[in-house]
Amino acid sequence: VPTTVLANQHIQTFKERFKKIPINIECLSRFESDKQIKKTIKNIKEGRTEIVIGTHRMLSQDIEFKKLGLCIIDEEQRFGVRHKETLKNKFPNVDILSLSATPIPRTLSFALSKLYSLSIISEPPPDKKTTKTFVVPKNAKIVREAIEKEMEQQGQVYYLVSKIKNIPQVKNDLEELFPKIQMGVIHGRLNQNEIIDVMNKFRNMD
C-alpha cells in the first residue's frame, strides 16, 4: 500500500476478518518499531508470517519470502513504474494483482491489449451510500450546517487543509463553532506515535 495510514487500516481489517483462522498477519511500515520490523522480516523469511501488509518498505533488499504466492498492489496508481518493475524482477514467478480506482494509462493500455487480465467492479457494495459533492465559496454557515448534519447521523468528518501552517487556525475556528466536538489533527510532520493515536481514536470514535 502507498501510505502508512492505509497499511494500519488494512492490518486492522485483515486481523478482524481472519480472527477465526489460525494464520499470522503482520505489518511492515514506519508505524512499527525497529524491533518489531526485525521480527517480522525474520518471520517472513522463515514462513511463519502468512500475510504481510506493507508500504514501500516491502521493496527493500532485506525482504525475503520463503514461498510467496500472491502480491497485491493497492492503489496501483500511487506506485511508479520503477517500483512495479522492482516487484516483477524480485518475484518473477508470483501472481500480481493490481488494484486501482483510477488506472494509469500504461496499465490500462496493457489491459486493453490483453497483456494483462482485467476485472472491473462496476457495482458499489450493498451498503454504500451515494457520494454527494458540492463546490461552494468558503462559508462558515455552510460548514456548520454540513458538520451538524453529520453529527446528527452519528457520523464523522474529515476536514482537509491544503497547508500545514493553516491547520491551527482552522482547528481554532472549528472549535469555536463546535466546542463540544472532539477534534484531532494529523499531518506529515507529526511523529508516528501521534498519527497512530489520532487515527485509532478516529477509527474507534473514542
C-alpha positions in Angstrom: 0.0 0.0 0.0 1.2 3.6 -0.7 0.8 5.1 2.8 1.4 4.1 6.5 -2.1 5.1 7.4 -3.6 2.8 4.8 -1.3 0.0 5.9 -2.5 0.5 9.5 -6.2 0.4 8.4 -5.7 -2.7 6.4 -3.9 -4.6 9.1 -6.8 -3.9 11.5 -9.3 -5.1 8.8 -7.4 -8.2 7.9 -7.0 -9.2 11.6 -10.7 -8.8 12.2 -11.8 -10.8 9.1 -9.3 -13.6 9.7 -9.6 -13.7 13.5 -11.1 -17.2 13.4 -8.4 -18.6 11.1 -5.1 -19.6 12.6 -2.8 -17.5 10.4 -0.2 -14.9 11.3 -0.7 -11.4 9.8 1.9 -8.7 10.2 2.6 -5.2 9.0 5.8 -3.5 7.6 5.7 0.3 7.8 7.3 3.1 9.8 4.5 2.8 12.4 6.2 -0.4 13.6 9.2 -0.3 16.0 12.6 -1.4 14.7 12.4 -4.4 17.0 9.0 -5.4 15.5 10.2 -4.9 11.9 13.2 -7.2 12.5 10.9 -9.8 14.0 8.5 -9.5 11.0 11.3 -9.8 8.4 12.6 -12.9 10.2 9.1 -14.4 10.3 8.6 -13.7 6.5 11.9 -15.3 5.6 11.1 -18.4 7.7 7.5 -18.7 6.5 5.9 -18.0 9.9 4.0 -15.0 8.6 1.3 -16.0 6.1 0.1 -12.4 5.2 2.2 -9.3 5.4 0.8 -5.8 4.7 3.4 -3.1 4.0 4.4 0.2 2.3 7.4 0.7 0.0 9.4 -0.9 2.8 8.3 -4.2 1.2 10.6 -3.4 -1.7 13.8 -3.3 0.4 16.6 -5.8 -0.3 16.3 -7.4 3.1 12.8 -8.8 2.4 12.9 -12.5 1.5 9.9 -14.7 1.3 10.0 -18.5 1.9 7.3 -19.2 -0.6 5.4 -16.1 -1.9 2.4 -16.9 -3.9 0.4 -13.7 -4.4 1.4 -10.0 -4.4 -1.4 -7.4 -4.2 -0.7 -3.7 -5.1 -3.3 -1.5 -3.6 -3.8 1.9 -5.2 -1.5 0.9 -8.1 -1.5 4.5 -9.5 0.4 5.6 -6.4 3.4 3.4 -7.3 5.8 4.3 -10.1 7.0 2.1 -12.9 10.3 1.6 -11.1 8.6 0.2 -8.0 6.5 -2.2 -10.1 9.4 -3.3 -12.1 11.3 -4.0 -8.9 8.4 -6.2 -7.7 8.3 -8.1 -11.0 12.1 -8.7 -11.0 12.2 -9.6 -7.4 9.2 -12.0 -7.6 9.2 -13.2 -11.3 7.0 -16.3 -10.8 4.5 -14.7 -8.4 0.9 -13.7 -9.4 0.4 -10.0 -9.1 -3.0 -8.3 -8.6 -3.0 -4.5 -9.1 -6.0 -2.6 -7.7 -6.9 0.9 -8.8 -9.9 3.2 -9.0 -8.1 5.4 -11.5 -5.8 3.1 -13.6 -2.8 4.8 -15.1 -2.6 4.9 -19.0 0.2 2.4 -19.1 -1.7 -0.2 -17.1 -4.9 0.5 -18.9 -3.2 0.1 -22.3 -1.7 -3.3 -21.3 -5.1 -4.4 -20.1 -6.9 -3.4 -23.3 -4.1 -5.0 -25.3 -4.8 -8.2 -23.3 -1.3 -8.3 -22.0 -2.9 -8.0 -18.5 -6.1 -9.7 -17.4 -8.7 -7.2 -16.4 -11.6 -7.4 -13.9 -13.9 -4.5 -13.4 -16.0 -4.0 -10.2 -18.9 -1.9 -11.6 -21.3 -2.0 -8.7 -20.7 -0.5 -5.3 -21.1 -2.6 -2.1 -24.7 -3.1 -1.0 -24.4 -0.7 1.9 -22.5 2.1 0.2 -24.3 5.4 0.0 -24.2 7.8 -2.9 -21.4 10.4 -2.6 -22.6 14.0 -2.9 -20.0 16.7 -3.9 -20.6 20.4 -3.6 -18.2 23.1 -4.7 -19.1 26.4 -3.0 -17.3 29.5 -1.7 -15.9 29.2 1.8 -18.7 30.0 4.2 -18.8 29.3 8.0 -22.6 28.8 7.9 -22.4 26.1 5.2 -19.5 24.3 7.1 -21.5 24.4 10.3 -24.7 23.0 8.7 -22.8 20.2 6.9 -21.0 19.1 10.1 -24.1 19.4 12.3 -26.0 17.2 9.8 -23.2 14.6 10.0 -23.2 14.7 13.8 -26.9 14.2 13.9 -26.3 10.9 12.0 -23.7 9.8 14.5 -21.1 10.2 11.7 -17.6 11.5 11.5 -15.9 14.3 9.5 -12.6 14.8 7.7 -11.7 18.4 7.2 -8.8 18.7 4.7 -6.5 21.8 4.8 -4.1 22.5 2.0 -1.2 23.9 4.1 0.1 22.6 7.4 0.7 26.2 8.6 -3.0 26.9 8.3 -4.2 23.9 10.4 -4.0 25.6 13.8 -6.2 28.5 12.7 -8.7 26.1 11.0 -8.9 23.9 14.1 -9.4 27.0 16.3 -12.3 28.2 14.0 -13.9 24.8 14.2 -13.6 24.6 17.9 -15.4 27.9 18.2 -18.2 26.5 16.0 -18.3 23.1 17.8 -16.9 23.5 21.3 -18.3 20.1 22.4 -16.9 18.0 19.5 -13.6 16.2 20.0 -11.1 17.0 17.2 -7.8 15.6 16.2 -5.0 16.8 13.8 -2.7 14.7 11.7 -0.1 15.8 9.1 3.2 14.6 7.7 5.4 16.5 10.3 3.9 14.7 13.3 5.8 11.7 14.7 4.3 8.3 14.0 3.0 7.7 17.5 0.9 10.9 17.4 -0.5 9.9 14.0 -1.4 6.4 15.2 -3.0 7.7 18.3 -5.2 10.2 16.4 -6.2 7.6 13.7 -7.0 5.0 16.3 -9.2 7.4 18.2 -10.9 8.4 14.9 -11.5 4.8 13.9 -12.9 3.8 17.3 -14.7 7.1 17.8 -13.1 7.5 21.3 
